């Protein structure tokens, strides 16, 4: 689908009418990964893209894992929201969280082209985990194939956030202590216990910033 540029000075009144009369499109014509521009010929100035989790996350019963990547000028903001319901926490510290005995349990891949070079970020609990292990860490790894109940340390991994405490209630964000490299995949891993059970609750927001 074609991209269109226009000057801000031309955007007056009902912008939907302008879009229709000038280009034959309404504002909602943009598809995933497309770019729309405001007063610029730079096609990287503003874009909205998706993050895609692995099948070891997306096939969970009641699980929600959605992501977006918003580029505004020189800043790229990656947001992942996840509801752990339907995922398993394994039976040992460091076990990958995902659908029981299922591979590809990553929650999305970081690439330079989409997410930029990550410089900082945080993870925040917005609903207390229940059922599975409540002490949850964030990792990145070069492999996409990590399997639930396998140790995340069996991958070529980097610990991005070791919480060292159970997530309870709505907590202040915890800043990551390392950043994922380009082309790495993000994983959640259980820590601090060996609760081998399925989550019935547990919602998180992960934010990463790059350029």
Order of alpha helices (4+ residues) and beta strands (2+ residues): alpha-beta-alpha-beta-beta-alpha-beta-beta-beta-beta-beta-beta
